[in-house]
Amino acid sequence: MNFIVIVRNSEECEMALEMRESCERCAVSLTADGPASICSFECTFCPDCTAAMASACPNCGGELVVRPRRKVA
């Protein structure tokens, strides 16, 4: 698993982004190297559902942003 290292006030912590494999709204398959959107709680949606929901998470009301992509090995 890949980790993101965050440094805050000289302290490091590791965080891993969960790469969910399906849209939470329509259940379409998502790949780690394909397009998807997430909120700060990592709710995950496909581009079509993100557009239909005006980039707002239906679970928390937060903003949906483009999820980083991972290269497939």
Buried (B, 14 or more C-beta within 10 A) or exposed (E): EEEEEEEEEEEEEEEEBEBBEBBBBEEEEBEBEEEBBBBEEEBBBBBEBBEEBEBEBEEEEBEBEEBEEEEEE
